[in-house]
Amino acid sequence: MASHSLLEAFSRSFAPVLAAPSAVHAAAAISAVAESAFASTASRMLSSAAGSSEVTSSPHSHRSPSPQSLSPHSPSPRSPSPLSPASSDRALSSSSAAPPSSRPSQQPLPQHKGLPQLPPPPAVPQRRVVVTGIGMVTPLGSTSSATWQHLIGGESAIRALTPSDIAIPGMSDTLAAALLSQLPSRIAGVVPPVTTLPDPPTGDADAPNTATASAATSGGGGAVGAAASAAAGLEGMPRFVQHAIRAADEAMRDARWMPEEEDDRVRTGVCVGGGIGSISEVAAAGHLLFQQKMRRISPHFVPRILINMAAGHISIRHRLKGPNHASVTACASSAHAIADAFRLVRSGTADVIIAGGTEACIDALSLAGFSRMRALSTRYNETPHLASRPFDKARDGFVMGEGAGVLVLEDLEHAVQRGARMYAEIRGAGSSADAFHITQPSPLATGAVLCMRAALKEAGLEPSDIGYVNAHATSTPLGDEIEALALKSVFDQHVLSGALAFSSSKGALGHLLGAAGAVEAAITVMALHHGIVPPNVNLLNPDPVFRGSFLPTAAAASKPMNAVMSNSFGFGGTNAALVFGLPPLS
């Protein structure tokens, strides 16, 4: 009989669950049943503890507990059926809002009984992080200062490609020329040929360059001359690694941070992201494989194509033993690398991080792939310097670029103690996902808005505190318009009134893909440092989305600023925003 009564009670309790019309209602019903059972158990325990001297429980009190004995989060005996929408909301809400005291405590698993409880993790410090060094290798110049001067001068680095620019290793000039003629987009921003390569930093920021041997490169990834490569330790390295090493060397020289002591090397790390790596070498190895020449594939093939090799080579070159990794989030890769580095320094994991990104994929395969996506500009093959035109009405796609950008991020106290020059303080980093489409941005600009607001929140700033935004705008018809909508959403009257300056550097540089975020972050920091807004090159006829004072900056302009922002968005719907402010005065 007891088992029969128990079965009846079980059936009555779970009847609402079985009859629930949807999963949401079923979940609510289960919550209600569970809380009712918990309340009944609590009532019995209270009655038992009180004893017969004060409380005499009814034999049926466990089925109908008095209101006084109910948990404050238990359903009343007169509450509506858990199947109703109202009670569903209450049940779900009450379940999630239950205080810790009303939940059962965590019990150790049998195999863990008898072990001492671990102490809580130590508190994580929140240190301030500053930028003490900048390095760039771009189509506009081989240093940060050269890039900056050409950029504020309104120049474009986009030029017509040659067969040697796009040749894959092992490809004949004849085949490269034939492939180039078939490409819909035959222009790009190519890093100028290397004539000298620096020795590793020596500790003297003004030390002369002792690597005097000449080194010619082919624009699309040709091998560097042996003499100069050996002098600089770059012999045989993939082009994207070479860009990263050159930018890192400049940034470390600029920061006057060339650690010699072991403790300093252990506390210095490298975070350098990228998007594609050495895809030309993948194509070349695939060609050998299809010819059944597997034994001709280099034993160094795998380490040459991995994106984290840039960070690895920088670490080895300078014997830096702190955190070392690479972020790979398409065109947001290097912005995310800087965000990661910011948090590593802020948390005390490292004192200094060499952070940024690199890319070198101006080759036949990459150009063919992006062309098949219809992502590249095709109207301006005869006038390359006009092709990359972010926010302009006549834009028709992005223009491929290559290069690297590196920032030295450093703990504020560490920088002050050694008397370092500080360009800026990195105050916040936001990230988000569109969760919409693998290559197209959300038409509502949701992801872009989320990451910008997250960066502002972490920075402790209001939209009106930002003086300049370096936009991700790549010169694609859809992407630029959606970012403009995002800027209006986040900055509202601050941007509509013209108080907020914004521009895209891609009109001058092209799209550096995985290196774009770092190069543009470096440009944004230099804009803050110099008080100059860089121009939006080729903005001749602004898109109709812009009205009145809501316009990108077409020409370089002086503008004192307290804080600035850099945006980076990538395929897969990944977004990043970085906020920099003026460094502390003392």
DRENFIKE-249050 format. One record per residue (C-alpha): residue number from 0; residue in one letter; x, y, z. Coordinates in nm, 3 decimals, decimal comma. Layout:
// residues N
   k r      c1      c2      c3
 NUM A       X       Y       Z
...
//
This chain:
// residues 586
   k r      c1      c2      c3
   0 M   0,000   0,000   0,000
   1 A   0,284   0,237   0,085
   2 S   0,440   0,190  -0,255
   3 H   0,100   0,241  -0,421
   4 S   0,049   0,569  -0,232
   5 L   0,398   0,680  -0,324
   6 L   0,327   0,612  -0,691
   7 E   0,003   0,810  -0,672
   8 A   0,185   1,102  -0,507
   9 F   0,455   1,091  -0,773
  10 S   0,193   1,089  -1,050
  11 R   0,009   1,383  -0,898
  12 S   0,331   1,583  -0,858
  13 F   0,455   1,530  -1,211
  14 A   0,124   1,545  -1,397
  15 P   0,180   1,915  -1,485
  16 V   0,522   1,829  -1,627
  17 L   0,386   1,552  -1,848
  18 A   0,104   1,775  -1,969
  19 A   0,322   2,077  -2,041
  20 P   0,265   2,212  -2,397
  21 S   0,628   2,322  -2,445
  22 A   0,978   2,277  -2,311
  23 V   0,964   2,616  -2,140
  24 H   0,645   2,526  -1,954
  25 A   0,785   2,186  -1,867
  26 A   1,095   2,350  -1,718
  27 A   0,878   2,584  -1,517
  28 A   0,666   2,295  -1,394
  29 I   0,974   2,099  -1,291
  30 S   1,100   2,403  -1,099
  31 A   0,769   2,436  -0,920
  32 V   0,762   2,066  -0,827
  33 A   1,120   2,078  -0,703
  34 E   1,062   2,386  -0,490
  35 S   0,744   2,240  -0,344
  36 A   0,930   1,924  -0,251
  37 F   1,211   2,127  -0,099
  38 A   0,964   2,335   0,102
  39 S   0,794   2,021   0,233
  40 T   1,128   1,875   0,337
  41 A   1,226   2,200   0,506
  42 S   0,894   2,205   0,693
  43 R   0,945   1,852   0,822
  44 M   1,298   1,936   0,935
  45 L   1,181   2,249   1,118
  46 S   0,897   2,060   1,285
  47 S   1,129   1,781   1,393
  48 A   1,385   2,026   1,530
  49 A   1,125   2,221   1,725
  50 G   1,002   1,908   1,902
  51 S   0,670   1,853   2,078
  52 S   0,726   2,130   2,336
  53 E   0,651   2,414   2,088
  54 V   0,524   2,277   1,759
  55 T   0,287   1,988   1,699
  56 S   0,274   1,901   1,330
  57 S  -0,029   1,755   1,160
  58 P   0,028   1,407   1,023
  59 H  -0,031   1,557   0,681
  60 S   0,180   1,869   0,728
  61 H   0,432   1,746   0,475
  62 R   0,164   1,757   0,206
  63 S   0,010   2,093   0,297
  64 P   0,267   2,306   0,478
  65 S   0,140   2,617   0,646
  66 P   0,223   2,950   0,485
  67 Q   0,456   3,030   0,776
  68 S   0,665   2,719   0,707
  69 L   0,700   2,776   0,335
  70 S   1,026   2,895   0,183
  71 P   0,987   3,255   0,062
  72 H   1,051   3,120  -0,288
  73 S   0,811   2,826  -0,270
  74 P   0,480   2,838  -0,458
  75 S   0,176   2,910  -0,241
  76 P  -0,086   2,632  -0,217
  77 R  -0,321   2,878  -0,391
  78 S  -0,076   2,979  -0,665
  79 P  -0,187   2,937  -1,028
  80 S  -0,112   2,623  -1,218
  81 P   0,254   2,598  -1,322
  82 L   0,129   2,557  -1,679
  83 S   0,016   2,919  -1,704
  84 P   0,265   3,163  -1,863
  85 A   0,255   3,388  -1,558
  86 S   0,347   3,109  -1,323
  87 S   0,612   2,990  -1,568
  88 D   0,785   3,327  -1,549
  89 R   0,758   3,329  -1,170
  90 A   0,887   2,976  -1,139
  91 L   1,185   3,040  -1,365
  92 S   1,256   3,372  -1,197
  93 S   1,228   3,236  -0,845
  94 S   1,451   2,943  -0,929
  95 S   1,730   3,165  -1,061
  96 A   1,690   3,417  -0,780
  97 A   1,706   3,168  -0,493
  98 P   1,962   3,281  -0,234
  99 P   2,265   3,061  -0,169
 100 S   2,134   2,972   0,177
 101 S   1,833   2,793   0,023
 102 R   2,046   2,570  -0,200
 103 P   2,210   2,244  -0,097
 104 S   2,584   2,273  -0,033
 105 Q   2,837   2,110  -0,265
 106 Q   2,937   1,768  -0,135
 107 P   3,275   1,614  -0,220
 108 L   3,282   1,313  -0,448
 109 P   3,371   0,984  -0,275
 110 Q   3,721   0,982  -0,422
 111 H   3,783   1,332  -0,284
 112 K   3,668   1,273   0,075
 113 G   3,933   1,345   0,333
 114 L   4,126   1,590   0,114
 115 P   4,179   1,939   0,257
 116 Q   3,978   2,217   0,095
 117 L   4,181   2,442  -0,135
 118 P   4,214   2,809  -0,046
 119 P   4,047   3,059  -0,280
 120 P   4,259   3,188  -0,571
 121 P   4,459   3,501  -0,492
 122 A   4,307   3,835  -0,580
 123 V   4,405   3,950  -0,929
 124 P   4,560   4,299  -0,936
 125 Q   4,426   4,564  -1,172
 126 R   4,742   4,742  -1,286
 127 R   4,744   5,029  -1,533
 128 V   4,897   4,958  -1,873
 129 V   5,075   5,205  -2,101
 130 V   5,215   5,203  -2,454
 131 T   5,590   5,269  -2,450
 132 G   5,695   5,161  -2,800
 133 I   5,556   5,154  -3,155
 134 G   5,678   4,966  -3,461
 135 M   5,526   4,937  -3,809
 136 V   5,611   4,783  -4,144
 137 T   5,348   4,887  -4,400
 138 P   5,300   4,960  -4,770
 139 L   5,347   5,329  -4,681
 140 G   5,684   5,281  -4,512
 141 S   5,922   5,048  -4,333
 142 T   5,896   5,230  -3,999
 143 S   5,624   5,384  -3,786
 144 S   5,747   5,739  -3,850
 145 A   5,757   5,688  -4,228
 146 T   5,410   5,534  -4,226
 147 W   5,272   5,820  -4,018
 148 Q   5,422   6,095  -4,232
 149 H   5,295   5,947  -4,559
 150 L   4,954   5,884  -4,404
 151 I   4,893   6,236  -4,276
 152 G   5,021   6,359  -4,612
 153 G   4,721   6,189  -4,772
 154 E   4,923   5,946  -4,983
 155 S   4,807   5,609  -5,113
 156 A   5,039   5,306  -5,120
 157 I   4,822   5,102  -5,357
 158 R   4,993   5,008  -5,684
 159 A   4,961   4,767  -5,976
 160 L   5,090   4,416  -5,910
 161 T   5,364   4,244  -6,108
 162 P   5,397   3,870  -6,174
 163 S   5,678   3,843  -5,918
 164 D   5,450   3,995  -5,653
 165 I   5,201   3,709  -5,671
 166 A   5,429   3,419  -5,762
 167 I   5,403   3,113  -5,541
 168 P   5,737   2,938  -5,464
 169 G   5,830   2,721  -5,761
 170 M   5,597   2,904  -6,000
 171 S   5,745   3,021  -6,330
 172 D   5,729   3,386  -6,434
 173 T   5,523   3,285  -6,737
 174 L   5,260   3,112  -6,526
 175 A   5,254   3,397  -6,273
 176 A   5,197   3,649  -6,553
 177 A   4,916   3,438  -6,697
 178 L   4,747   3,408  -6,357
 179 L   4,781   3,779  -6,288
 180 S   4,611   3,863  -6,618
 181 Q   4,313   3,648  -6,515
 182 L   4,264   3,807  -6,173
 183 P   3,974   4,056  -6,152
 184 S   4,175   4,262  -5,898
 185 R   4,537   4,327  -5,994
 186 I   4,634   4,588  -5,735
 187 A   4,755   4,579  -5,374
 188 G   4,948   4,758  -5,102
 189 V   5,290   4,589  -5,105
 190 V   5,561   4,645  -4,843
 191 P   5,863   4,815  -5,008
 192 P   6,169   4,597  -5,077
 193 V   6,406   4,550  -4,786
 194 T   6,749   4,706  -4,843
 195 T   6,889   4,669  -4,491
 196 L   6,784   4,457  -4,197
 197 P   6,870   4,557  -3,841
 198 D   7,073   4,361  -3,592
 199 P   6,884   4,258  -3,279
 200 P   6,848   4,557  -3,044
 201 T   7,162   4,616  -2,839
 202 G   7,027   4,826  -2,555
 203 D   7,106   5,158  -2,723
 204 A   6,800   5,302  -2,896
 205 D   7,025   5,522  -3,109
 206 A   7,266   5,245  -3,211
 207 P   7,344   5,250  -3,585
 208 N   7,222   4,976  -3,813
 209 T   7,520   4,746  -3,865
 210 A   7,354   4,515  -4,118
 211 T   7,479   4,682  -4,434
 212 A   7,444   4,398  -4,680
 213 S   7,182   4,455  -4,947
 214 A   6,877   4,230  -4,954
 215 A   6,629   4,235  -5,239
 216 T   6,289   4,076  -5,195
 217 S   6,022   3,975  -5,437
 218 G   5,698   4,147  -5,343
 219 G   5,501   3,828  -5,301
 220 G   5,723   3,643  -5,059
 221 G   6,058   3,588  -5,230
 222 A   6,363   3,482  -5,029
 223 V   6,574   3,751  -4,866
 224 G   6,936   3,777  -4,979
 225 A   7,153   3,537  -4,780
 226 A   7,411   3,788  -4,658
 227 A   7,168   4,035  -4,507
 228 S   6,942   3,759  -4,378
 229 A   7,228   3,596  -4,193
 230 A   7,330   3,933  -4,048
 231 A   6,981   3,989  -3,912
 232 G   6,898   3,631  -3,822
 233 L   6,609   3,614  -4,070
 234 E   6,747   3,368  -4,321
 235 G   6,475   3,168  -4,491
 236 M   6,193   3,293  -4,270
 237 P   5,844   3,336  -4,421
 238 R   5,756   3,689  -4,524
 239 F   5,491   3,736  -4,253
 240 V   5,752   3,645  -3,989
 241 Q   6,001   3,893  -4,137
 242 H   5,743   4,173  -4,117
 243 A   5,671   4,089  -3,754
 244 I   6,037   4,078  -3,652
 245 R   6,112   4,412  -3,817
 246 A   5,813   4,579  -3,648
 247 A   5,898   4,423  -3,310
 248 D   6,260   4,534  -3,336
 249 E   6,151   4,892  -3,402
 250 A   5,897   4,889  -3,119
 251 M   6,149   4,753  -2,869
 252 R   6,410   5,008  -2,976
 253 D   6,149   5,282  -2,948
 254 A   6,056   5,164  -2,599
 255 R   6,423   5,130  -2,504
 256 W   6,334   4,787  -2,369
 257 M   6,594   4,525  -2,454
 258 P   6,601   4,308  -2,142
 259 E   6,936   4,161  -2,048
 260 E   6,855   4,024  -1,702
 261 E   6,688   3,685  -1,674
 262 D   6,413   3,817  -1,445
 263 D   6,325   4,085  -1,701
 264 R   6,313   3,831  -1,982
 265 V   6,086   3,603  -1,780
 266 R   5,852   3,898  -1,718
 267 T   5,839   3,997  -2,088
 268 G   5,608   3,814  -2,330
 269 V   5,493   3,824  -2,691
 270 C   5,139   3,825  -2,834
 271 V   5,138   3,856  -3,213
 272 G   4,832   3,754  -3,413
 273 G   4,766   3,693  -3,780
 274 G   4,496   3,585  -4,017
 275 I   4,632   3,354  -4,285
 276 G   5,003   3,284  -4,239
 277 S   5,213   3,158  -4,528
 278 I   4,939   3,035  -4,760
 279 S   5,169   3,055  -5,064
 280 E   5,382   2,780  -4,912
 281 V   5,071   2,568  -4,859
 282 A   4,990   2,608  -5,228
 283 A   5,345   2,518  -5,330
 284 A   5,349   2,207  -5,111
 285 G   5,011   2,103  -5,248
 286 H   5,145   2,132  -5,601
 287 L   5,433   1,898  -5,514
 288 L   5,193   1,654  -5,354
 289 F   4,971   1,641  -5,663
 290 Q   5,283   1,565  -5,868
 291 Q   5,358   1,277  -5,629
 292 K   5,677   1,450  -5,518
 293 M   5,611   1,421  -5,146
 294 R   5,979   1,384  -5,061
 295 R   6,043   1,732  -5,201
 296 I   5,819   1,889  -4,936
 297 S   6,043   2,061  -4,683
 298 P   6,068   1,912  -4,333
 299 H   6,026   2,274  -4,219
 300 F   5,693   2,309  -4,400
 301 V   5,472   2,284  -4,090
 302 P   5,657   2,532  -3,866
 303 R   5,685   2,776  -4,157
 304 I   5,310   2,807  -4,209
 305 L   5,190   2,827  -3,847
 306 I   5,069   3,173  -3,750
 307 N   5,221   3,163  -3,402
 308 M   5,568   3,133  -3,557
 309 A   5,590   3,514  -3,564
 310 A   5,553   3,531  -3,186
 311 G   5,787   3,236  -3,148
 312 H   6,063   3,390  -3,358
 313 I   6,039   3,723  -3,175
 314 S   6,065   3,541  -2,844
 315 I   6,367   3,339  -2,958
 316 R   6,539   3,641  -3,114
 317 H   6,521   3,840  -2,789
 318 R   6,514   3,544  -2,546
 319 L   6,181   3,656  -2,400
 320 K   6,039   3,387  -2,172
 321 G   5,707   3,536  -2,064
 322 P   5,362   3,447  -2,208
 323 N   5,383   3,369  -2,579
 324 H   5,084   3,319  -2,805
 325 A   4,900   3,425  -3,119
 326 S   4,535   3,512  -3,170
 327 V   4,370   3,408  -3,497
 328 T   4,039   3,588  -3,550
 329 A   4,061   3,691  -3,915
 330 C   4,083   4,069  -3,956
 331 A   4,041   4,126  -3,581
 332 S   4,339   3,901  -3,495
 333 S   4,593   4,162  -3,396
 334 A   4,341   4,379  -3,210
 335 H   4,254   4,073  -3,003
 336 A   4,628   4,009  -2,953
 337 I   4,665   4,359  -2,808
 338 A   4,359   4,303  -2,589
 339 D   4,507   3,977  -2,460
 340 A   4,839   4,147  -2,391
 341 F   4,663   4,431  -2,209
 342 R   4,498   4,185  -1,971
 343 L   4,819   3,985  -1,918
 344 V   5,001   4,299  -1,806
 345 R   4,706   4,435  -1,609
 346 S   4,671   4,109  -1,415
 347 G   5,040   4,098  -1,325
 348 T   5,115   3,792  -1,537
 349 A   5,381   3,995  -1,719
 350 D   5,538   4,338  -1,686
 351 V   5,588   4,394  -2,059
 352 I   5,424   4,237  -2,365
 353 I   5,533   4,283  -2,727
 354 A   5,188   4,287  -2,890
 355 G   5,054   4,320  -3,242
 356 G   4,996   4,136  -3,566
 357 T   5,139   4,051  -3,906
 358 E   5,021   3,941  -4,251
 359 A   5,174   3,865  -4,591
 360 C   4,939   3,695  -4,834
 361 I   4,966   3,892  -5,155
 362 D   4,991   3,580  -5,367
 363 A   4,798   3,417  -5,649
 364 L   4,596   3,185  -5,425
 365 S   4,485   3,448  -5,174
 366 L   4,395   3,697  -5,446
 367 A   4,201   3,431  -5,635
 368 G   4,015   3,328  -5,320
 369 F   3,910   3,679  -5,221
 370 S   3,822   3,753  -5,584
 371 R   3,589   3,454  -5,591
 372 M   3,417   3,599  -5,285
 373 R   3,371   3,924  -5,481
 374 A   3,529   4,105  -5,187
 375 L   3,804   4,290  -5,377
 376 S   3,794   4,615  -5,571
 377 T   3,788   4,556  -5,949
 378 R   3,706   4,898  -6,101
 379 Y   4,040   5,067  -6,042
 380 N   4,306   4,839  -6,192
 381 E   4,416   5,129  -6,415
 382 T   4,410   5,385  -6,131
 383 P   4,526   5,186  -5,826
 384 H   4,579   5,488  -5,601
 385 L   4,204   5,559  -5,617
 386 A   4,088   5,205  -5,546
 387 S   4,067   5,191  -5,167
 388 R   3,804   5,449  -5,072
 389 P   3,636   5,379  -4,736
 390 F   3,300   5,550  -4,681
 391 D   3,304   5,686  -5,038
 392 K   2,999   5,639  -5,258
 393 A   3,211   5,487  -5,539
 394 R   3,375   5,215  -5,326
 395 D   3,353   4,864  -5,472
 396 G   3,554   4,636  -5,243
 397 F   3,871   4,623  -5,039
 398 V   4,230   4,626  -5,163
 399 M   4,475   4,369  -5,026
 400 G   4,766   4,494  -4,818
 401 E   5,044   4,344  -4,608
 402 G   5,268   4,441  -4,318
 403 A   5,294   4,433  -3,940
 404 G   5,224   4,652  -3,641
 405 V   5,360   4,612  -3,287
 406 L   5,303   4,798  -2,961
 407 V   5,506   4,757  -2,644
 408 L   5,253   4,736  -2,359
 409 E   5,398   4,791  -2,013
 410 D   5,290   4,811  -1,652
 411 L   5,266   5,179  -1,558
 412 E   5,481   5,151  -1,245
 413 H   5,742   4,949  -1,434
 414 A   5,754   5,217  -1,705
 415 V   5,781   5,500  -1,451
 416 Q   6,059   5,327  -1,258
 417 R   6,277   5,297  -1,567
 418 G   6,191   5,642  -1,701
 419 A   6,019   5,521  -2,017
 420 R   5,840   5,753  -2,255
 421 M   5,466   5,683  -2,260
 422 Y   5,260   5,741  -2,574
 423 A   4,925   5,644  -2,426
 424 E   4,746   5,435  -2,168
 425 I   4,536   5,145  -2,291
 426 R   4,217   5,170  -2,089
 427 G   3,973   4,921  -2,233
 428 A   3,921   4,641  -2,482
 429 G   3,582   4,520  -2,598
 430 S   3,497   4,207  -2,793
 431 S   3,176   4,059  -2,928
 432 A   3,022   3,839  -3,196
 433 D   2,762   3,923  -3,458
 434 A   2,618   3,570  -3,439
 435 F   2,468   3,642  -3,780
 436 H   2,670   3,528  -4,085
 437 I   3,015   3,388  -4,156
 438 T   3,125   3,677  -4,382
 439 Q   2,852   3,944  -4,374
 440 P   2,811   4,184  -4,081
 441 S   2,484   4,204  -3,895
 442 P   2,256   4,454  -4,074
 443 L   2,166   4,599  -3,734
 444 A   2,536   4,650  -3,647
 445 T   2,473   4,460  -3,324
 446 G   2,822   4,315  -3,283
 447 A   3,002   4,640  -3,362
 448 V   2,787   4,830  -3,114
 449 L   2,839   4,570  -2,842
 450 C   3,219   4,568  -2,866
 451 M   3,248   4,949  -2,871
 452 R   3,023   4,982  -2,566
 453 A   3,215   4,706  -2,387
 454 A   3,545   4,885  -2,452
 455 L   3,404   5,214  -2,322
 456 K   3,267   5,044  -2,012
 457 E   3,599   4,881  -1,929
 458 A   3,775   5,212  -1,993
 459 G   3,540   5,389  -1,752
 460 L   3,459   5,648  -2,018
 461 E   3,152   5,797  -2,181
 462 P   3,109   5,820  -2,560
 463 S   3,160   6,196  -2,535
 464 D   3,511   6,137  -2,395
 465 I   3,631   5,989  -2,725
 466 G   3,785   6,240  -2,964
 467 Y   3,865   6,010  -3,257
 468 V   3,770   5,665  -3,387
 469 N   3,989   5,480  -3,636
 470 A   3,719   5,287  -3,819
 471 H   3,758   4,935  -3,951
 472 A   3,590   5,048  -4,276
 473 T   3,745   4,837  -4,553
 474 S   3,589   5,007  -4,858
 475 T   3,320   4,741  -4,905
 476 P   2,968   4,865  -4,988
 477 L   2,793   4,688  -4,699
 478 G   3,058   4,688  -4,427
 479 D   3,127   5,061  -4,431
 480 E   2,759   5,153  -4,415
 481 I   2,695   4,923  -4,120
 482 E   2,992   5,061  -3,927
 483 A   2,859   5,411  -3,988
 484 L   2,528   5,301  -3,836
 485 A   2,715   5,154  -3,539
 486 L   2,901   5,481  -3,481
 487 K   2,571   5,671  -3,482
 488 S   2,421   5,422  -3,238
 489 V   2,709   5,434  -2,989
 490 F   2,810   5,801  -3,011
 491 D   2,472   5,954  -3,098
 492 Q   2,482   6,336  -3,087
 493 H   2,856   6,334  -3,020
 494 V   2,917   6,208  -3,374
 495 L   2,614   6,368  -3,541
 496 S   2,727   6,713  -3,424
 497 G   3,075   6,665  -3,566
 498 A   3,241   6,658  -3,221
 499 L   3,371   6,306  -3,286
 500 A   3,629   6,270  -3,562
 501 F   3,656   5,938  -3,743
 502 S   3,835   5,799  -4,046
 503 S   3,969   5,478  -4,195
 504 S   4,340   5,428  -4,265
 505 K   4,268   5,169  -4,534
 506 G   4,231   5,432  -4,805
 507 A   4,608   5,478  -4,781
 508 L   4,723   5,131  -4,678
 509 G   4,471   4,887  -4,817
 510 H   4,340   4,610  -4,592
 511 L   4,621   4,439  -4,401
 512 L   4,385   4,161  -4,287
 513 G   4,529   4,001  -3,972
 514 A   4,775   4,288  -3,926
 515 A   4,513   4,561  -3,974
 516 G   4,407   4,585  -3,610
 517 A   4,761   4,634  -3,479
 518 V   4,871   4,878  -3,750
 519 E   4,555   5,081  -3,703
 520 A   4,589   5,070  -3,323
 521 A   4,941   5,208  -3,366
 522 I   4,809   5,483  -3,594
 523 T   4,535   5,561  -3,341
 524 V   4,791   5,594  -3,061
 525 M   5,003   5,824  -3,278
 526 A   4,695   6,035  -3,355
 527 L   4,637   6,076  -2,981
 528 H   5,004   6,146  -2,911
 529 H   5,043   6,408  -3,186
 530 G   4,693   6,554  -3,161
 531 I   4,632   6,497  -3,532
 532 V   4,340   6,313  -3,693
 533 P   4,468   6,110  -3,992
 534 P   4,277   6,151  -4,319
 535 N   4,028   5,920  -4,485
 536 V   4,215   5,901  -4,818
 537 N   4,003   5,897  -5,136
 538 L   3,689   6,030  -4,968
 539 L   3,571   6,228  -5,270
 540 N   3,196   6,172  -5,255
 541 P   3,076   6,054  -4,912
 542 D   2,818   5,779  -4,894
 543 P   2,457   5,906  -4,861
 544 V   2,444   5,756  -4,510
 545 F   2,638   6,064  -4,395
 546 R   2,447   6,384  -4,333
 547 G   2,538   6,731  -4,211
 548 S   2,831   6,726  -3,969
 549 F   2,836   6,345  -3,958
 550 L   3,128   6,303  -4,198
 551 P   3,461   6,118  -4,196
 552 T   3,774   6,332  -4,184
 553 A   3,890   6,376  -4,544
 554 A   4,215   6,561  -4,468
 555 A   4,452   6,551  -4,171
 556 A   4,340   6,790  -3,900
 557 S   4,477   6,906  -3,565
 558 K   4,258   6,804  -3,274
 559 P   4,360   6,782  -2,908
 560 M   4,214   6,461  -2,765
 561 N   4,195   6,283  -2,430
 562 A   4,090   5,942  -2,559
 563 V   4,061   5,752  -2,888
 564 M   3,924   5,422  -3,018
 565 S   4,027   5,169  -3,284
 566 N   3,778   4,921  -3,435
 567 S   3,851   4,583  -3,595
 568 F   3,595   4,337  -3,732
 569 G   3,658   3,997  -3,889
 570 F   3,502   3,709  -4,078
 571 G   3,310   3,477  -3,851
 572 G   3,139   3,780  -3,697
 573 T   3,422   3,856  -3,454
 574 N   3,468   4,214  -3,333
 575 A   3,719   4,408  -3,125
 576 A   3,750   4,767  -3,007
 577 L   4,044   4,922  -2,822
 578 V   4,032   5,244  -2,619
 579 F   4,346   5,447  -2,549
 580 G   4,380   5,758  -2,333
 581 L   4,650   6,012  -2,265
 582 P   4,907   5,870  -2,021
 583 P   4,907   5,986  -1,659
 584 L   5,096   6,310  -1,600
 585 S   5,272   6,169  -1,294
//
